[in-house]
Amino acid sequence: MLGFVGIEENVLQNISISPNPVEDVFHIKNPELLNLSIYVYNNLGQLVFVDSGDRGRFTVDLSNQRSGMHLVRLVSKNGEITRKIIKQ
């Protein structure tokens, strides 16, 4: 069982977020076409963006958000990961 957990975590690690830092728009590349739920939180912990699906690429627009750190939470049936991004 432990081997499977490691494989699932590696699949989530294949997801990339760029650019970082971001001015207005960043992209999430999902090469494994996982069914993802995407949650973006501002530095006050407020949910500012939600999307989901099994696309190869998601676009997140933060143009209406203040500068600072944001957290991107990616959730799939394989687990979840959280990444920090900086909005300039």
N, CA, C and O atoms as a MOPAC input file, in Angstrom:
PM7 MOZYME 1SCF
protein

 N      0.80500 1    -1.20100 1     0.00000 1
 C      0.00000 1     0.00000 1     0.00000 1
 C      0.85400 1     1.27300 1     0.00000 1
 O      0.52400 1     2.23100 1    -0.70000 1
 N      1.91400 1     1.29800 1     0.75000 1
 C      2.72400 1     2.50700 1     0.82300 1
 C      3.29600 1     2.89600 1    -0.52200 1
 O      3.43400 1     4.08400 1    -0.81100 1
 N      3.63200 1     1.92000 1    -1.35400 1
 C      4.14700 1     2.22000 1    -2.68200 1
 C      3.14700 1     2.98300 1    -3.53400 1
 O      3.52400 1     3.87000 1    -4.30000 1
 N      1.88100 1     2.63900 1    -3.40000 1
 C      0.85600 1     3.33900 1    -4.17500 1
 C      0.72300 1     4.78500 1    -3.74600 1
 O      0.52300 1     5.66200 1    -4.58600 1
 N      0.82900 1     5.05000 1    -2.46600 1
 C      0.74600 1     6.43600 1    -1.99300 1
 C      1.85700 1     7.25300 1    -2.62100 1
 O      1.62300 1     8.37800 1    -3.06400 1
 N      3.05900 1     6.70900 1    -2.66800 1
 C      4.17800 1     7.41800 1    -3.27500 1
 C      3.94600 1     7.71300 1    -4.74100 1
 O      4.28500 1     8.79800 1    -5.21400 1
 N      3.37500 1     6.77100 1    -5.46600 1
 C      3.08600 1     6.97600 1    -6.88700 1
 C      2.06200 1     8.08100 1    -7.06100 1
 O      2.21800 1     8.93900 1    -7.93000 1
 N      1.01300 1     8.07500 1    -6.24400 1
 C     -0.01300 1     9.11200 1    -6.33700 1
 C      0.58000 1    10.48500 1    -6.05800 1
 O      0.26300 1    11.44700 1    -6.75800 1
 N      1.42700 1    10.59000 1    -5.05600 1
 C      2.05200 1    11.86800 1    -4.74300 1
 C      2.91200 1    12.34300 1    -5.91400 1
 O      2.93700 1    13.53600 1    -6.21500 1
 N      3.61800 1    11.42200 1    -6.57800 1
 C      4.44600 1    11.80000 1    -7.71500 1
 C      3.59300 1    12.33900 1    -8.86000 1
 O      4.01200 1    13.27300 1    -9.54300 1
 N      2.41600 1    11.77700 1    -9.08500 1
 C      1.52600 1    12.26100 1   -10.13600 1
 C      1.14900 1    13.71000 1    -9.85500 1
 O      1.14700 1    14.53400 1   -10.77000 1
 N      0.82900 1    14.03400 1    -8.60200 1
 C      0.49400 1    15.40600 1    -8.24500 1
 C      1.69500 1    16.33000 1    -8.40300 1
 O      1.52600 1    17.50700 1    -8.72300 1
 N      2.88100 1    15.83100 1    -8.18900 1
 C      4.08300 1    16.64600 1    -8.32900 1
 C      4.34500 1    17.03400 1    -9.77700 1
 O      5.10000 1    17.97300 1   -10.02800 1
 N      3.73900 1    16.33500 1   -10.73800 1
 C      3.90600 1    16.66200 1   -12.15400 1
 C      3.13400 1    17.91100 1   -12.56300 1
 O      3.34900 1    18.44200 1   -13.65300 1
 N      2.25300 1    18.37800 1   -11.71200 1
 C      1.47200 1    19.58200 1   -12.00100 1
 C      2.38100 1    20.79700 1   -11.81700 1
 O      3.10000 1    20.89500 1   -10.82300 1
 N      2.34500 1    21.72400 1   -12.78300 1
 C      3.19600 1    22.90900 1   -12.68800 1
 C      2.35300 1    24.18000 1   -12.71300 1
 O      1.28000 1    24.23000 1   -13.31500 1
 N      2.87100 1    25.19900 1   -12.04200 1
 C      2.22200 1    26.50500 1   -11.97200 1
 C      3.22400 1    27.53900 1   -12.46300 1
 O      4.34600 1    27.61200 1   -11.96100 1
 N      2.81700 1    28.34400 1   -13.45100 1
 C      3.73000 1    29.37100 1   -13.95500 1
 C      2.93500 1    30.50400 1   -14.60100 1
 O      1.81300 1    30.27400 1   -15.05200 1
 N      3.47200 1    31.69800 1   -14.65800 1
 C      4.73400 1    32.09700 1   -14.03900 1
 C      4.54100 1    32.35300 1   -12.54500 1
 O      3.41700 1    32.52800 1   -12.07300 1
 N      5.61900 1    32.37300 1   -11.83200 1
 C      5.61700 1    32.70400 1   -10.42100 1
 C      6.92000 1    33.42700 1   -10.11700 1
 O      7.98300 1    32.80600 1   -10.14600 1
 N      6.86600 1    34.71700 1    -9.82800 1
 C      5.69500 1    35.53800 1    -9.50200 1
 C      4.83200 1    35.84600 1   -10.72500 1
 O      5.28200 1    35.75500 1   -11.86800 1
 N      3.57100 1    36.21600 1   -10.44700 1
 C      2.58500 1    36.47100 1   -11.48900 1
 C      2.14400 1    37.92700 1   -11.42600 1
 O      2.00300 1    38.49500 1   -10.34400 1
 N      1.92800 1    38.52800 1   -12.59700 1
 C      1.37400 1    39.88500 1   -12.63200 1
 C     -0.14200 1    39.83800 1   -12.56900 1
 O     -0.73600 1    40.45500 1   -11.68600 1
 N     -0.78200 1    39.12100 1   -13.48300 1
 C     -2.23900 1    39.03200 1   -13.51000 1
 C     -2.74700 1    37.60000 1   -13.69000 1
 O     -3.65900 1    37.17300 1   -12.98200 1
 N     -2.16400 1    36.86200 1   -14.63000 1
 C     -2.67100 1    35.54300 1   -15.00200 1
 C     -1.56100 1    34.51100 1   -14.85900 1
 O     -0.42100 1    34.74300 1   -15.26200 1
 N     -1.91500 1    33.36100 1   -14.27600 1
 C     -0.97500 1    32.23800 1   -14.27200 1
 C     -1.70200 1    30.99600 1   -14.76300 1
 O     -2.93100 1    30.95300 1   -14.82300 1
 N     -0.91100 1    29.98600 1   -15.11200 1
 C     -1.45000 1    28.75200 1   -15.68900 1
 C     -1.03800 1    27.55800 1   -14.84300 1
 O      0.05100 1    27.51400 1   -14.27100 1
 N     -1.93000 1    26.61000 1   -14.78600 1
 C     -1.66300 1    25.34000 1   -14.10600 1
 C     -1.67700 1    24.26600 1   -15.18300 1
 O     -2.69000 1    24.04000 1   -15.84500 1
 N     -0.53200 1    23.60800 1   -15.34600 1
 C     -0.43200 1    22.52700 1   -16.32500 1
 C     -0.65800 1    21.20000 1   -15.61800 1
 O     -0.04300 1    20.91000 1   -14.59200 1
 N     -1.54600 1    20.40600 1   -16.18400 1
 C     -1.99900 1    19.15200 1   -15.60700 1
 C     -1.72200 1    18.03300 1   -16.61300 1
 O     -2.65100 1    17.55200 1   -17.26200 1
 N     -0.44900 1    17.60600 1   -16.75700 1
 C     -0.09500 1    16.66100 1   -17.83300 1
 C     -0.75200 1    15.29200 1   -17.70200 1
 O     -0.90700 1    14.59200 1   -18.70300 1
 N     -1.13800 1    14.89700 1   -16.50400 1
 C     -1.76700 1    13.58600 1   -16.30800 1
 C     -3.27800 1    13.64500 1   -16.51000 1
 O     -3.96200 1    12.62800 1   -16.39300 1
 N     -3.80800 1    14.85200 1   -16.81900 1
 C     -5.25100 1    15.07500 1   -17.00100 1
 C     -6.06600 1    14.57700 1   -15.80900 1
 O     -7.13700 1    13.99100 1   -15.96800 1
 N     -5.53400 1    14.82200 1   -14.61700 1
 C     -6.24800 1    14.47100 1   -13.39800 1
 C     -7.49300 1    15.32300 1   -13.27000 1
 O     -7.51700 1    16.46200 1   -13.73700 1
 N     -8.51800 1    14.79100 1   -12.64800 1
 C     -9.69700 1    15.58200 1   -12.33200 1
 C     -9.34900 1    16.41100 1   -11.09800 1
 O     -9.31400 1    15.89100 1    -9.98300 1
 N     -9.09300 1    17.69800 1   -11.30500 1
 C     -8.62000 1    18.58300 1   -10.24300 1
 C     -9.69800 1    19.54500 1    -9.79500 1
 O    -10.53400 1    19.98600 1   -10.58400 1
 N     -9.65900 1    19.86400 1    -8.50600 1
 C    -10.37200 1    21.01500 1    -7.97000 1
 C     -9.29600 1    22.00300 1    -7.56300 1
 O     -8.34000 1    21.64600 1    -6.87500 1
 N     -9.45600 1    23.24600 1    -7.98900 1
 C     -8.44800 1    24.27700 1    -7.75500 1
 C     -9.06000 1    25.36000 1    -6.88200 1
 O    -10.12300 1    25.89900 1    -7.18900 1
 N     -8.37400 1    25.66900 1    -5.79300 1
 C     -8.80000 1    26.71700 1    -4.86400 1
 C     -7.63900 1    27.67400 1    -4.67900 1
 O     -6.52300 1    27.24500 1    -4.38700 1
 N     -7.88800 1    28.97400 1    -4.84800 1
 C     -6.85100 1    29.97900 1    -4.63900 1
 C     -7.31100 1    30.88600 1    -3.50200 1
 O     -8.42900 1    31.40200 1    -3.51100 1
 N     -6.42300 1    31.07100 1    -2.51900 1
 C     -6.70400 1    31.89200 1    -1.34300 1
 C     -5.75900 1    33.08300 1    -1.31500 1
 O     -4.58200 1    32.95200 1    -1.65100 1
 N     -6.26600 1    34.24100 1    -0.91600 1
 C     -5.39100 1    35.41100 1    -0.76900 1
 C     -4.67200 1    35.35300 1     0.57800 1
 O     -4.83400 1    34.39800 1     1.33700 1
 N     -3.87600 1    36.38400 1     0.86600 1
 C     -3.07500 1    36.36300 1     2.08800 1
 C     -3.91000 1    36.56500 1     3.35700 1
 O     -3.37200 1    36.49000 1     4.46200 1
 N     -5.20300 1    36.81700 1     3.21700 1
 C     -6.10800 1    36.89300 1     4.36900 1
 C     -6.86000 1    35.58000 1     4.57900 1
 O     -7.67300 1    35.45900 1     5.49600 1
 N     -6.57900 1    34.59600 1     3.71500 1
 C     -7.24000 1    33.30200 1     3.80300 1
 C     -8.58800 1    33.25500 1     3.11900 1
 O     -9.32800 1    32.28300 1     3.27200 1
 N     -8.91500 1    34.28600 1     2.36900 1
 C    -10.19100 1    34.33500 1     1.65300 1
 C    -10.08300 1    33.58200 1     0.33500 1
 O     -9.09500 1    33.71500 1    -0.38700 1
 N    -11.09800 1    32.79800 1     0.02900 1
 C    -11.15400 1    32.07000 1    -1.23900 1
 C    -11.45600 1    33.06500 1    -2.35200 1
 O    -12.49200 1    33.72900 1    -2.32700 1
 N    -10.54800 1    33.17300 1    -3.33500 1
 C    -10.71100 1    34.17000 1    -4.39500 1
 C    -10.88800 1    33.55400 1    -5.78300 1
 O    -11.18000 1    34.26900 1    -6.74100 1
 N    -10.71300 1    32.22400 1    -5.90100 1
 C    -10.85700 1    31.57100 1    -7.19700 1
 C    -11.15200 1    30.09900 1    -6.97400 1
 O    -10.56700 1    29.46700 1    -6.09500 1
 N    -12.06900 1    29.55100 1    -7.78100 1
 C    -12.39200 1    28.12200 1    -7.75100 1
 C    -12.59100 1    27.65400 1    -9.19400 1
 O    -13.20500 1    28.34700 1   -10.00600 1
 N    -12.06400 1    26.47400 1    -9.49400 1
 C    -12.30400 1    25.84600 1   -10.79500 1
 C    -12.11900 1    24.34600 1   -10.60900 1
 O    -11.53900 1    23.90200 1    -9.61900 1
 N    -12.61100 1    23.57800 1   -11.55700 1
 C    -12.39700 1    22.13100 1   -11.50400 1
 C    -12.53600 1    21.54400 1   -12.90400 1
 O    -13.10900 1    22.15500 1   -13.80600 1
 N    -11.99600 1    20.34900 1   -13.05300 1
 C    -12.08800 1    19.65800 1   -14.32300 1
 C    -10.88200 1    18.77400 1   -14.55400 1
 O    -10.00900 1    18.64500 1   -13.69500 1
 N    -10.84700 1    18.16700 1   -15.72800 1
 C     -9.74100 1    17.26900 1   -16.07600 1
 C     -9.00400 1    17.75300 1   -17.31800 1
 O     -8.51900 1    16.95800 1   -18.12300 1
 N     -8.93000 1    19.07100 1   -17.45300 1
 C     -8.22300 1    19.66600 1   -18.59300 1
 C     -6.70900 1    19.59500 1   -18.39100 1
 O     -6.22200 1    19.41600 1   -17.27500 1
 N     -5.99900 1    19.73700 1   -19.47100 1
 C     -4.54100 1    19.74300 1   -19.41700 1
 C     -3.97100 1    21.07500 1   -18.95100 1
 O     -2.81000 1    21.15600 1   -18.54800 1
 N     -4.80500 1    22.13300 1   -19.00900 1
 C     -4.30900 1    23.46000 1   -18.62100 1
 C     -5.46700 1    24.28700 1   -18.06400 1
 O     -6.55500 1    24.32900 1   -18.63800 1
 N     -5.21100 1    24.92800 1   -16.95600 1
 C     -6.16900 1    25.83900 1   -16.33800 1
 C     -5.55600 1    27.23500 1   -16.34300 1
 O     -4.34100 1    27.37900 1   -16.21100 1
 N     -6.38400 1    28.25700 1   -16.49200 1
 C     -5.94000 1    29.64200 1   -16.43800 1
 C     -6.59200 1    30.31000 1   -15.23600 1
 O     -7.80500 1    30.23200 1   -15.04400 1
 N     -5.75700 1    30.97200 1   -14.42500 1
 C     -6.24200 1    31.66100 1   -13.23600 1
 C     -5.93200 1    33.14100 1   -13.38400 1
 O     -4.77700 1    33.52200 1   -13.57900 1
 N     -6.95900 1    33.97400 1   -13.29100 1
 C     -6.81900 1    35.42400 1   -13.44000 1
 C     -6.88200 1    36.07600 1   -12.06200 1
 O     -7.91800 1    36.03800 1   -11.39800 1
 N     -5.77300 1    36.67300 1   -11.63700 1
 C     -5.71100 1    37.38000 1   -10.35900 1
 C     -5.63100 1    38.88800 1   -10.54800 1
 O     -5.20300 1    39.60100 1    -9.64000 1
 N     -6.03900 1    39.38400 1   -11.71600 1
 C     -5.89400 1    40.81700 1   -11.99800 1
 C     -6.67600 1    41.68900 1   -11.02600 1
 O     -6.31300 1    42.84600 1   -10.81200 1
 N     -7.73700 1    41.16100 1   -10.43500 1
 C     -8.52500 1    41.94700 1    -9.49300 1
 C     -8.10500 1    41.73400 1    -8.03900 1
 O     -8.79700 1    42.16700 1    -7.11800 1
 N     -6.96900 1    41.06700 1    -7.83900 1
 C     -6.47600 1    40.79100 1    -6.49400 1
 C     -5.30400 1    41.69700 1    -6.14000 1
 O     -4.57400 1    42.16100 1    -7.01600 1
 N     -5.13700 1    41.93900 1    -4.85800 1
 C     -4.00600 1    42.73800 1    -4.38000 1
 C     -2.70600 1    41.94700 1    -4.47500 1
 O     -2.70400 1    40.71700 1    -4.52900 1
 N     -1.61100 1    42.68400 1    -4.49200 1
 C     -0.28900 1    42.05900 1    -4.49900 1
 C     -0.06200 1    41.31200 1    -3.19200 1
 O     -0.62200 1    41.66200 1    -2.15300 1
 N      0.76300 1    40.28400 1    -3.26100 1
 C      1.11400 1    39.51800 1    -2.07200 1
 C      1.07400 1    38.03300 1    -2.35300 1
 O      0.87500 1    37.59500 1    -3.48600 1
 N      1.26800 1    37.26900 1    -1.28900 1
 C      1.28800 1    35.82000 1    -1.40700 1
 C     -0.13800 1    35.27700 1    -1.51900 1
 O     -1.05200 1    35.75300 1    -0.84500 1
 N     -0.30900 1    34.28600 1    -2.36900 1
 C     -1.55400 1    33.55000 1    -2.50800 1
 C     -1.22800 1    32.06500 1    -2.40800 1
 O     -0.12900 1    31.64000 1    -2.76700 1
 N     -2.17300 1    31.28400 1    -1.92400 1
 C     -2.01100 1    29.83700 1    -1.85800 1
 C     -2.89600 1    29.18500 1    -2.91000 1
 O     -4.06900 1    29.52800 1    -3.05300 1
 N     -2.32000 1    28.24400 1    -3.63800 1
 C     -3.04500 1    27.47500 1    -4.64900 1
 C     -3.16000 1    26.05100 1    -4.11200 1
 O     -2.15800 1    25.35800 1    -3.93700 1
 N     -4.37900 1    25.63300 1    -3.85900 1
 C     -4.64000 1    24.28200 1    -3.34600 1
 C     -5.22600 1    23.45100 1    -4.47400 1
 O     -6.25900 1    23.79800 1    -5.04800 1
 N     -4.55700 1    22.35100 1    -4.78300 1
 C     -4.96900 1    21.44200 1    -5.85400 1
 C     -5.39800 1    20.12500 1    -5.22300 1
 O     -4.62300 1    19.48300 1    -4.51500 1
 N     -6.63700 1    19.73000 1    -5.48600 1
 C     -7.19700 1    18.53600 1    -4.86300 1
 C     -7.62900 1    17.56600 1    -5.96200 1
 O     -8.30300 1    17.95600 1    -6.91600 1
 N     -7.23800 1    16.30900 1    -5.82200 1
 C     -7.69000 1    15.24800 1    -6.72400 1
 C     -7.96800 1    14.01100 1    -5.88500 1
 O     -7.73600 1    14.00400 1    -4.67600 1
 N     -8.46600 1    12.96900 1    -6.53400 1
 C     -8.70900 1    11.72200 1    -5.80100 1
 C     -7.39500 1    11.11100 1    -5.31100 1
 O     -7.39300 1    10.25100 1    -4.43100 1
 N     -6.27100 1    11.56500 1    -5.89200 1
 C     -4.95500 1    11.06000 1    -5.50500 1
 C     -4.37400 1    11.76900 1    -4.29800 1
 O     -3.32600 1    11.36900 1    -3.79100 1
 N     -5.04100 1    12.82000 1    -3.82900 1
 C     -4.52900 1    13.58700 1    -2.70000 1
 C     -4.62000 1    15.07200 1    -2.99100 1
 O     -5.40900 1    15.50400 1    -3.83100 1
 N     -3.81400 1    15.84400 1    -2.29700 1
 C     -3.80800 1    17.27700 1    -2.53900 1
 C     -2.43300 1    17.85500 1    -2.27300 1
 O     -1.64000 1    17.31100 1    -1.50500 1
 N     -2.17400 1    18.98100 1    -2.93400 1
 C     -0.94400 1    19.73000 1    -2.71300 1
 C     -1.30300 1    21.20800 1    -2.64000 1
 O     -2.31100 1    21.64800 1    -3.19400 1
 N     -0.47100 1    21.95300 1    -1.95400 1
 C     -0.64800 1    23.39600 1    -1.85800 1
 C      0.65400 1    24.06400 1    -2.27000 1
 O      1.73100 1    23.66600 1    -1.82600 1
 N      0.55200 1    25.07300 1    -3.11400 1
 C      1.71400 1    25.81500 1    -3.59000 1
 C      1.51200 1    27.29500 1    -3.31100 1
 O      0.38600 1    27.79200 1    -3.32700 1
 N      2.60400 1    27.99100 1    -3.05800 1
 C      2.57700 1    29.43900 1    -2.85800 1
 C      2.89400 1    30.12900 1    -4.16900 1
 O      3.77900 1    29.70300 1    -4.91000 1
 N      2.16400 1    31.19900 1    -4.45000 1
 C      2.50200 1    32.05100 1    -5.58300 1
 C      2.52400 1    33.49100 1    -5.09100 1
 O      1.87400 1    33.83100 1    -4.10200 1
 N      3.26800 1    34.32100 1    -5.78200 1
 C      3.36700 1    35.73700 1    -5.44400 1
 C      2.70100 1    36.54500 1    -6.54600 1
 O      3.05500 1    36.43300 1    -7.72000 1
 N      1.73400 1    37.35800 1    -6.15000 1
 C      1.06900 1    38.29200 1    -7.08300 1
 C      1.79400 1    39.62100 1    -6.95700 1
 O      1.87700 1    40.19200 1    -5.87000 1
 N      2.32200 1    40.11300 1    -8.08200 1
 C      3.04900 1    41.38000 1    -8.07200 1
 C      2.12200 1    42.55300 1    -8.21500 1
 O      2.57200 1    43.69800 1    -8.22500 1

